[in-house]
Amino acid sequence: MLNFKEKYVMEYVYQKCTGKKSCLISPREIISFVADKYVIYPDELEKIMTNLSYDNYIELFKSDKKGNPIYCVSLKLKGEGFHRELSNNKRNWLFWLGRSAILAVVSALVGVFIRMLFVWI
């Protein structure tokens, strides 16, 4: 399971690599994309990218382009299904929330029914 920062970084990587076999992404691009929501430092980004690689979302190669670090990223099968996984997680979360609400209402009604039953006796 990915944490919030990893999901946001993976969202950017997915956008950049959609429809391509692989793409080149600089750490600066990723940090500027993520900056509106989270603060990520270069070493933290390095760890996040490595973790995404370990979790089989991406295939990662690190290189230099004119002295600046750059990532060569290819999506793996799990990475290609990233949006599907997000939508499934959201659907499951909504299902559990709805089920809990329905069970709370049913248990409240049962409690009221039992109280009414003992008041009449």
N, C-alpha and C positions, 0 to 999 in steps of 0.2 A: 504494500500500500504506500502510495506516495504522499509526502507531506505537502503543505500548501505551496511552498516555494518551488518544490520539484514539479508539481502540477503546472504551475505558471510558466516555468522554464520549458517544460515539455510542450506546453501549448504553443509557445513561440517556435520551437524546433519543428513541431508538426506543421505549422503554417508555412514555414520556409521550405520544408522538404516535400510538401504535398505535390504529387505529380512528377517528382524527380527521383532519380535513383539515389543521388546524394547531393549535398550542398555544402558550401563553405560559409561558415558563420564565425564572426569575430566575437570575442567575449564582450567587447564594448557594445555591440549591437544588442546582445542579450541583456546586459546590465541596464542599458537605456530603456529597453522594452519593459523590464521588470520594475524599473525605478518608480513608476506611477503607483505601485501597490506595495512593494517591498524594497528594503535596502539590502543589496547583495554585494559583497566584496569579492574581488577576483579569486581569492583562495577558496571562498565558500562556493563560488560558481564552479571552480575546478572540481570540488568535492561533489557537487550536485550532478555535474556532467558525468563524472566517474560512476556515481551511484546509478544513474539512468542506464549507463552502459552495463553495469553489473546486473541490473534488473531486466536486461534483454529488451529494453525499449529502443535503444540506438546502438549503432556501431560507431565508435569514436576513434578518430585519429587526430593527434595534435601536431601542428606544424607551425612554421613561421612564414609570413609573407611580408617582405620588406622590413624585417625586424620586429614586426608585430605578431603576437600569437594568433592563431586561427584554428578553428575546429573543422575537420572534414567529417560530416555527420551523414549516416545512412540509417533510415528507419528499418527496424527489424519487424517481424510479424506482430509482435506485441505493441510496438510503436505505431504501426499502421492502424491498429484497432483501438488506439487511445481514446478517440472521441466516443466510440461505441461503449467502451468501459466506463467513461464518465457518465454517459446517459443511463447506462444500466445501474450504476451506483445511485444516481439521483432517483431513478424509478424505485429502486429497492428502499431507499430512505423514505420516500413519500408513502410507499406501501406500509412500512412499519409505523410511520407516524399516524396514518389513517386508521390502521388496525388498532393502535393503542387508544386513539380517540374514541372509536366505536366501542371498544371493550370498557372504557371508562364510563361511557354513557349507559351501557347495559348494566354494569355493576351498580351504578347510582340508581337506576330504575329498580333493580332487584332489592336494593337496600330500602327504598321507599316502599315497595310492595311488602317486604317483611315487616316494617314498622307498622304499616296499615293493618296487616294481618294480626299482629299482637295487640294493637289498640282495640280492635273489635272483639277480641276474645276476653 
